[in-house]
Amino acid sequence: MGSGGHPRGAARLGVPRRDAPGGTRLAGRLPLSDRRPDARRGAGPAARRRTRPRRPRRPPAGRGLPRVHHLARLAALVTKAGRRLRPLVPGEEADGQGFVDTPARARVWDLTRAGIRAGLDASLARLGVDAVDIVLLHDVEDRLPEVYATGFPALAELRDQKAVRAVGFGMNHSDVLARLVADLDVDVVLCAGRWTLLERTAFDDLLPVCERRGTSVVVGGVYNSGLLADPSPGAPYSYAPAAPALLARARQPGEICAEFAVPLKAAALRFPFGHPAVDSAVVGAAGPQEAAENAALFAWEIPDALWHTLVARGLLGPDLPLPLTAPGA
């Protein structure tokens, strides 16, 4: 239990902590439970301005693609809010922002109550569904005054009206996510690239407050943009080619994994689940073959000795929680 008697992330979202051989479930089947009473709701303070280091920007996820095939209710369906799509004006060109085959529309920020509702309704129409399980405000680290004033209150209203089952935020700034979780009644956060075999930032700022507040964590970017999928020259890191020193660092856990006949990708996918606040991981797939590979990697039997070796050789901090099959061993 977290402080104040609130359940930890997995219990709060109704997700069993163990669902596959030696590991926790991939992003997908999240049978959200009814929300508990929470005195924190509506208690968020006014936004405070601050200065923070800027990390490299990545292409924003999603560009409002046309209506997709109807999704069977076998998984939690998650969408974003906070930006609307409008037709291009004469002479205006679509900004793909790193995506291909993007529709001829422009994205505009709108964190008003009406904008949040309109954006969600548009997403539902494109998805061809009547409802989604989770709605996230995505990449709003530079728009916090609007988030506190109208954006998050609008999401909370949708949750109170049972229009959605859970609400939260997604971004790669774990420090900002930590602040939002501390201030607001956040059900779930999607944190990309900050809790991996190479990065522990979220362990130091975000994960403690999520465990304390009972907020579930979905980990994205477990391969750090692809570096941990294949740490060879030219591999990306934070959406740019990785520096030689970082490439060398990424190869080290791979060498240890090879000693145990475990793919580096399997270890990278499993590692985040050592922390009790982590519910799920988002792993991209370009097609059915990669989706099947992800499932196989997730089910890979990883001996506890591999994790202990990573610690012994200084590649993981001795204070980090490990996804052991025999805790305490």
Protein Blocks (a to p, Z undefined) as FASTA:
>chain_A
ZZhhiacfklmnopafbfbehiacdehjacdddddddfkgopaccdddddddddddddde
hjhiacdddddffbccdddehiacddddehiacdfkopahiacddddddfbfklmmmmmm
mmmmmnopabdfbdcdehillmmmmmmmmmmmmmmmmmmnomafbdcdddfbfklmmmmm
mmmccfbdcdehiacfkbcklmmmmmmmmmmnopacddehklgoolmmoccehiaeehia
cdfklmmmmmmmmmmmmmnopafklmmmmmmmmpmklmbdcdddfbfklmmmmmmmmmpc
cdfklmmmmmmnopacfkbccddfbghZZ
